[in-house]
Amino acid sequence: MKQALINSVFVTLLGLLSALALAQVSDTAKETAAYAVETYAQAMTDTLAELVEYQTVASAKLSLDQNPEFVGFKSSLAQHAEALGLEYEDHGHVVIVAIGSGKEKVGILTHGDVMPADPAKWEASPFSLDTQSEPGKLIARGAEDNKGPIATALYAMKAIQDRELALKRRVELLIYLAEESDWEPLRAFLENYPVPQYSITIDAVYPVVTAEKGWGEVQVTAIDTESIPEDGPYLAEFYGGYFRGQVPDEAHATVINADPQLKAAIRSRAAAQSNIKYEFRQDGDRWLITTRGKSAHSAQPQHGINAITFLAAALGARRWPNNAAGATVDYLNQLVGTGVEGAKFGDIAYTHDFMGPLTATVTMVKPGLNGLTTYLNLRRPAGKATKQLESEIRTALSNWQQHSGARLAGIQIDLDEEPLIVKDAGHIQPLLAVFRHFSGMEDAKPIAIGGSSNAKLLPDAISFGPSMPGQIYTGHTEHEFITEEQFRLNLKMYTAMMIEIANL
């Protein structure tokens, strides 16, 4: 009994000693992190204010080198790098800012392009840093995703440079300019870019992200297949969403010839939905319905309220004629629903023990030349073969068409991106140590996210911030911000991260 107690105490002590060893961050990293915040917190905020002024949203009409917003953004980065004494290289779609001269290097990947923003939904301009509307928050498109991390990394490098620290490895910040729209230029750049010994993205959440779901999309385009009744009710319009990376917070429908009974039924369904706002307006024979929900990043659909799917559910008070709008609403109600895990879409739903469930989120319903297209964003974990998932999607759509009589102009399924899992990278534990020390969360462990970041393009790349675990990621929303407190904490952690990983 006594020996068993001694053994138990010994094992406990070993565990404590192991945890303490794991949590160690060098004094140099701690001191430099403190210096960075004391010296550069305000300059970092001022730089963010300048960077968010550039509307670096992808344009189908202008190439990057002809787009004045991107040209101005790169010029600003070059000026800041020069003023801070950092190296600067312009490779077109990729800008590199660097310190150190070691043969080996640490690659830190981020991006300077942003998603669109609807100015009507912001207290101030989304492309101007708002520090007044909500004290303690820095509000702007890009504040969290991903211009805030760029500003943080610049001043982390500056602090390290100031202290004249010897680094075993060169630290290169790679700022990609088309992450939100086109990964091909980055793939081309990486073909000739020497692979870093350690790769980190700063485009996700803490503590460390070692697994990301694969991005996918199903586009279903409905067309008119039934003649519209002269006197009966039908859907003339149904549309919503702003871009393909966002849970939509607004949707619209136009009902023609809606009688009082139909209106009452739709209103009753709408009233049963919590956290959804409806606006009803009569305009001649047109009954206009607008739904307002809550935007969220499509990688975290559970944090949003999908205006499109809830509007479709309210309109499910009757079976509509199979024009494009009516067929789309039936598709949404029969195969998608208001959930986010694909439970109604045939057999596609599944869950991975570490990465969690597949999520299926409608991001847009948009009219076009060929019909009315619904964009269903998929975030798929490991555990199911691509061919199997695609087959299940096609089977579900085929069964629905046979049952509904709807006709589709086209189905496009994109499942090219595979899930990412990093298991044994040497920088996982040092990054956890940095996070544990500065956050105080001693039980922090690697996590999986919905993805999808450019970490997938570099071997053993893992993500480190800028958002705290358990917090709603505000990138891609119409209320994107980073708190001043988090901004300063990120500066500490990124400074320490660069020092610790560069000296592994």
C-alpha positions in Angstrom: 0.0 0.0 0.0 2.8 2.4 1.0 4.8 1.5 -2.1 1.7 2.1 -4.3 1.3 5.5 -2.8 5.0 6.3 -3.4 4.6 5.2 -7.0 1.5 7.3 -7.5 3.2 10.4 -6.1 6.3 9.7 -8.3 4.1 9.5 -11.4 2.3 12.7 -10.5 5.6 14.5 -10.0 6.9 13.3 -13.3 3.7 14.5 -15.0 4.1 17.9 -13.3 7.7 18.2 -14.3 6.9 17.2 -17.9 4.2 19.9 -18.0 6.5 22.5 -16.6 9.2 21.6 -19.1 6.7 21.8 -21.9 5.5 25.2 -20.7 8.9 26.8 -20.7 9.4 29.9 -22.9 12.9 31.5 -23.0 13.6 34.6 -21.0 14.7 36.3 -24.2 11.3 35.6 -25.8 9.5 36.9 -22.8 11.5 40.0 -22.5 11.3 40.8 -26.2 7.6 40.2 -26.2 7.1 42.7 -23.4 9.4 45.2 -25.1 7.4 44.9 -28.3 4.1 45.8 -26.6 5.6 48.6 -24.5 7.3 50.1 -27.6 5.1 49.5 -30.6 1.4 48.9 -29.5 0.3 52.3 -30.8 2.4 52.1 -34.0 0.9 48.7 -34.7 -2.6 50.1 -34.4 -1.7 53.1 -36.6 -0.3 50.7 -39.3 -3.5 48.6 -39.2 -5.5 51.8 -39.7 -3.5 52.5 -42.8 -3.7 49.0 -44.2 -7.5 48.6 -43.9 -8.0 51.8 -46.0 -7.0 49.7 -49.1 -10.0 47.8 -50.5 -8.0 44.8 -51.5 -11.0 42.8 -52.8 -10.5 40.6 -55.8 -11.8 42.2 -59.1 -12.9 40.3 -62.2 -12.2 43.4 -64.2 -8.7 44.4 -63.0 -5.6 42.2 -62.6 -3.7 42.6 -59.4 -0.9 44.7 -60.9 -3.5 47.0 -62.5 -5.7 47.3 -59.4 -4.9 50.6 -57.6 -6.0 49.2 -54.3 -3.5 46.3 -54.4 -0.8 48.5 -55.9 -1.3 51.0 -53.0 -1.4 48.3 -50.4 1.9 46.9 -51.6 3.4 50.3 -51.7 2.3 50.9 -48.1 3.9 47.6 -47.0 7.1 48.5 -48.8 7.2 51.9 -47.0 6.6 50.3 -43.6 9.2 47.7 -44.2 11.8 50.3 -45.2 10.9 52.5 -42.2 11.2 49.6 -39.8 14.5 48.4 -41.3 13.0 45.1 -42.6 13.9 43.4 -45.9 11.2 43.6 -48.6 10.7 41.6 -51.8 7.9 41.9 -54.3 7.0 38.7 -56.2 3.8 39.9 -57.7 1.0 38.0 -55.9 3.4 37.4 -52.9 5.2 40.0 -50.9 8.0 38.9 -48.5 9.1 40.8 -45.4 12.1 39.3 -43.6 14.7 39.4 -40.9 17.8 37.3 -40.3 20.3 35.6 -42.5 20.4 31.9 -41.6 20.5 29.3 -44.3 17.4 27.7 -42.9 14.2 29.6 -42.4 10.8 29.9 -40.8 8.0 30.7 -43.2 5.0 32.6 -41.8 2.1 32.8 -44.2 -0.7 35.3 -44.2 -2.7 37.3 -46.7 -3.5 40.9 -47.6 -6.7 40.5 -49.6 -10.1 40.7 -48.0 -13.7 39.7 -48.6 -16.2 42.3 -49.8 -18.2 44.3 -47.2 -21.6 45.9 -47.3 -21.1 49.5 -46.0 -24.8 49.7 -45.1 -24.3 47.1 -42.4 -21.4 48.8 -40.6 -21.5 51.7 -38.1 -18.7 53.4 -40.0 -16.9 52.6 -43.3 -15.7 49.0 -43.3 -12.5 50.3 -44.9 -11.7 52.7 -42.2 -10.5 51.6 -38.7 -13.4 52.3 -36.3 -12.2 52.8 -32.8 -15.1 54.8 -31.5 -18.3 52.8 -32.1 -17.5 50.1 -29.6 -14.6 51.2 -27.3 -12.0 48.5 -26.9 -12.6 47.1 -30.4 -10.8 47.8 -33.6 -13.5 47.4 -36.3 -12.8 47.1 -40.0 -12.7 44.6 -42.9 -9.4 42.8 -42.4 -8.9 43.7 -38.8 -8.9 40.0 -37.9 -8.7 38.4 -41.3 -5.8 39.1 -42.1 -4.4 42.7 -42.0 -4.3 42.7 -38.2 -1.9 39.8 -38.2 0.2 41.5 -40.8 0.6 44.6 -38.7 1.4 42.4 -35.7 4.0 40.4 -37.5 5.8 43.6 -38.8 6.2 45.0 -35.3 7.2 41.6 -33.8 10.0 41.6 -36.4 10.9 45.2 -35.6 11.2 44.4 -31.9 13.4 41.4 -32.5 15.6 43.6 -34.8 15.8 46.3 -32.2 17.1 43.8 -29.6 19.8 42.6 -32.1 18.9 39.0 -31.3 20.8 36.3 -33.0 18.5 33.9 -34.8 19.5 30.5 -36.1 17.0 30.8 -38.9 15.8 33.5 -41.2 12.2 34.6 -40.6 10.1 35.3 -43.7 6.6 36.7 -43.6 4.9 35.8 -46.8 1.9 38.0 -47.6 -0.2 36.5 -50.3 -2.7 38.7 -52.1 -5.3 36.3 -53.5 -6.1 33.9 -50.6 -9.8 34.6 -50.7 -10.2 34.2 -54.4 -7.5 32.2 -56.2 -4.8 29.9 -54.8 -3.1 29.1 -58.2 -0.6 32.1 -58.1 0.6 30.9 -54.7 0.9 27.3 -55.9 3.0 28.6 -58.8 5.2 30.7 -56.5 5.8 27.8 -54.1 7.1 25.6 -56.9 10.3 27.6 -56.9 10.3 28.8 -53.2 12.7 26.8 -51.0 10.6 25.0 -48.5 10.9 26.4 -44.9 12.1 24.2 -42.2 9.1 25.3 -40.2 5.9 26.7 -41.7 3.2 28.6 -39.8 0.1 30.4 -40.9 -1.4 33.3 -38.9 -4.8 33.0 -40.4 -6.9 31.0 -38.0 -7.2 30.4 -34.2 -5.1 29.5 -31.2 -3.7 27.4 -29.6 -2.3 25.6 -32.6 -4.3 24.2 -35.6 -3.0 20.8 -36.7 -6.1 19.8 -38.8 -8.3 21.7 -41.3 -11.3 20.4 -43.1 -11.2 20.4 -46.9 -13.2 23.1 -48.7 -15.8 22.0 -51.1 -18.9 23.4 -53.0 -22.0 22.2 -54.7 -23.6 24.5 -57.2 -27.1 23.7 -58.2 -28.8 25.8 -61.0 -32.6 25.6 -61.3 -34.6 26.7 -64.3 -38.3 27.1 -65.1 -40.0 23.9 -65.9 -43.7 24.6 -65.2 -45.9 27.3 -66.7 -46.9 29.9 -64.1 -50.6 29.9 -63.1 -52.5 33.0 -64.1 -54.3 33.4 -60.8 -52.5 31.1 -58.3 -49.6 32.1 -56.1 -46.1 31.6 -57.2 -42.5 32.7 -56.3 -41.3 35.3 -58.8 -37.9 35.9 -57.0 -35.8 34.2 -54.4 -32.2 35.3 -53.7 -29.7 36.2 -51.0 -26.1 36.1 -49.8 -23.2 38.4 -50.6 -20.2 36.1 -51.2 -19.3 32.4 -51.0 -17.3 32.5 -47.8 -20.1 33.9 -45.6 -23.2 32.6 -43.8 -25.7 35.1 -45.4 -27.5 37.5 -43.1 -30.1 38.7 -45.7 -32.4 37.0 -48.2 -35.4 38.1 -50.3 -38.4 36.6 -51.9 -41.3 38.0 -54.0 -44.6 36.2 -54.0 -47.2 36.9 -56.6 -50.9 36.5 -55.9 -50.5 35.7 -52.2 -53.9 35.2 -50.7 -54.6 36.0 -47.0 -54.5 32.3 -46.0 -51.0 31.8 -47.6 -49.7 35.0 -46.0 -51.0 33.9 -42.6 -49.3 30.5 -43.0 -45.9 32.0 -44.0 -46.1 34.6 -41.2 -46.9 31.8 -38.7 -43.8 29.8 -39.8 -41.7 33.0 -39.7 -42.9 33.8 -36.1 -41.8 30.4 -34.9 -38.2 31.1 -35.9 -36.0 32.6 -33.2 -33.4 35.3 -33.9 -34.7 35.9 -37.4 -36.2 39.2 -38.4 -38.8 39.5 -41.2 -40.1 42.4 -43.2 -43.3 42.1 -45.2 -44.4 44.6 -47.8 -47.2 44.6 -50.3 -46.5 46.3 -53.7 -49.5 45.8 -56.1 -49.8 42.0 -56.6 -46.2 41.5 -55.3 -45.7 40.5 -51.7 -42.1 41.2 -50.8 -40.4 39.4 -48.0 -36.9 40.2 -46.6 -35.2 38.1 -44.0 -32.3 39.2 -41.8 -30.2 36.8 -39.9 -26.6 36.9 -38.7 -23.4 36.6 -40.8 -20.6 34.3 -39.9 -17.5 32.7 -41.6 -18.7 29.7 -43.6 -16.1 27.7 -41.7 -18.1 28.3 -38.5 -21.7 28.1 -39.7 -22.9 27.3 -36.2 -22.2 30.9 -35.2 -24.4 32.4 -37.9 -28.1 32.5 -38.6 -28.7 31.7 -42.3 -31.2 34.1 -43.7 -31.6 32.0 -46.9 -32.4 28.7 -45.4 -34.8 30.2 -42.8 -36.6 32.1 -45.4 -37.0 28.9 -47.5 -38.4 27.2 -44.4 -41.0 29.9 -43.9 -41.9 29.6 -47.6 -42.4 25.9 -47.1 -46.0 26.6 -46.1 -46.9 25.4 -49.5 -45.5 23.5 -52.5 -44.6 26.1 -55.1 -44.8 25.7 -58.9 -41.5 24.5 -60.3 -40.1 27.7 -61.8 -36.5 28.5 -60.8 -37.4 30.2 -57.5 -40.0 27.6 -56.5 -37.7 24.6 -57.3 -34.8 26.3 -55.4 -37.0 26.7 -52.3 -38.0 23.1 -52.5 -34.4 21.9 -52.9 -33.4 23.9 -49.9 -36.2 22.5 -47.8 -35.9 18.9 -48.9 -32.1 18.5 -49.0 -30.5 21.3 -46.9 -32.9 22.5 -44.2 -31.8 25.0 -41.4 -29.2 22.7 -39.9 -25.5 22.9 -40.8 -24.3 19.2 -40.9 -25.9 17.9 -44.1 -28.3 15.6 -42.2 -31.1 15.9 -44.8 -28.8 15.6 -47.9 -29.0 11.9 -48.5 -26.1 10.1 -46.9 -23.4 12.8 -47.0 -23.3 13.5 -43.2 -20.4 12.1 -41.2 -18.1 13.0 -38.3 -14.4 12.6 -37.6 -13.3 12.0 -34.0 -10.8 14.9 -34.0 -12.0 17.2 -36.9 -15.7 17.0 -36.1 -18.6 16.9 -38.5 -19.0 17.8 -42.1 -20.8 21.1 -42.4 -23.0 22.1 -45.4 -23.9 25.8 -45.6 -25.8 27.7 -48.2 -23.8 30.9 -48.8 -25.6 32.4 -51.9 -28.6 32.0 -54.1 -27.9 34.1 -57.2 -29.7 34.6 -60.5 -27.6 34.3 -63.7 -27.9 33.8 -67.4 -28.5 30.0 -67.0 -31.0 30.1 -64.1 -31.0 30.5 -60.3 -27.8 29.0 -58.7 -27.5 27.9 -55.1 -24.0 27.7 -53.6 -23.7 25.1 -50.9 -20.3 25.4 -49.1 -19.0 22.1 -47.7 -16.3 21.8 -45.0 -15.3 18.1 -45.0 -13.2 16.3 -42.4 -11.1 13.2 -43.0 -12.8 9.9 -43.0 -14.7 9.7 -46.3 -13.3 9.2 -49.8 -13.9 12.0 -52.3 -15.5 9.7 -54.8 -17.9 8.3 -52.2 -19.0 11.8 -51.1 -19.5 13.0 -54.7 -21.5 9.9 -55.4 -23.7 10.5 -52.4 -24.3 14.1 -53.4 -25.3 13.1 -57.0 -27.6 10.4 -55.7 -29.4 12.7 -53.3 -29.9 15.3 -56.0 -31.1 12.7 -58.5 -33.6 11.3 -56.0 -34.9 14.8 -55.2 -35.3 15.7 -58.9 -37.3 12.5 -59.5 -39.5 13.2 -56.5 -40.0 17.0 -57.1 -40.2 17.1 -60.9 -37.7 19.9 -60.9 -35.2 20.4 -63.7 -31.7 21.6 -63.3 -29.6 23.5 -65.8 -26.5 22.2 -64.2 -24.8 20.6 -61.2 -21.2 21.5 -60.3 -19.4 19.7 -57.5 -16.0 20.8 -56.4 -14.3 18.5 -53.9 -10.7 19.0 -55.0 -9.3 20.2 -51.7 -8.4 17.5 -49.3 -8.5 17.7 -45.5 -5.2 18.5 -43.7 -3.8 16.7 -40.7 -0.4 17.4 -39.3 0.7 14.9 -36.6 4.4 15.2 -35.6 5.7 18.6 -36.7 8.6 19.7 -34.5 7.1 23.2 -33.9 3.8 22.1 -32.4 5.0 21.8 -28.8 7.1 25.1 -28.8 4.0 27.0 -30.2 1.8 25.4 -27.5 4.4 26.5 -24.9 4.2 30.1 -26.2 0.4 30.1 -26.1 0.2 28.5 -22.7 2.6 31.0 -21.2 1.0 34.2 -22.5 -2.6 33.1 -22.3 -2.4 31.3 -19.0 -4.3 28.3 -20.5 -2.1 25.5 -19.3 -4.3 22.7 -20.7 -4.2 24.1 -24.2 -4.0 21.3 -26.9 -3.9 21.2 -30.7 -7.2 21.7 -32.4 -9.0 21.2 -35.7 -10.9 23.9 -37.6 -13.3 24.1 -40.5 -10.5 25.6 -42.7 -9.5 26.5 -45.1 -6.1 28.3 -45.0 -3.1 28.3 -47.2 -1.4 26.0 -44.7 -2.6 23.2 -47.0 0.1 24.3 -49.5 3.1 23.9 -47.3 4.4 20.7 -45.7 3.6 20.4 -42.0 2.3 23.9 -41.8 0.2 24.7 -38.8 -1.8 27.7 -37.8 -1.2 30.0 -34.8 -3.9 32.6 -34.1 -5.0 35.3 -34.3 -8.3 34.4 -32.7 -8.6 32.9 -29.2 -10.2 29.5 -28.7 -13.8 29.5 -27.9 -14.4 33.0 -29.5 -16.4 33.6 -32.6 -14.1 34.4 -35.5 -15.3 37.6 -37.0 -13.5 37.5 -40.3 -16.0 37.3 -43.3 -18.8 38.8 -41.1 -20.3 42.3 -41.4 -18.9 43.1 -38.0 -15.3 42.2 -38.2 -13.1 43.4 -35.4 -10.2 42.5 -33.1 -10.1 43.8 -29.5 -7.3 46.1 -28.5 -6.5 43.6 -25.7 -6.2 40.7 -28.2 -4.2 42.8 -30.6 -1.6 43.4 -28.0 -1.6 39.8 -26.8 -1.0 38.7 -30.3 2.0 41.0 -30.6 3.5 39.3 -27.5 2.8 35.8 -28.8 4.0 36.4 -32.4 7.2 38.0 -31.1 7.9 35.1 -28.9 6.8 32.6 -31.6 9.3 34.0 -34.1 12.2 33.9 -31.6 11.4 30.4 -30.3 10.8 28.7 -33.7 13.8 30.5 -35.3 16.0 29.2 -32.6 14.8 25.6 -32.5 
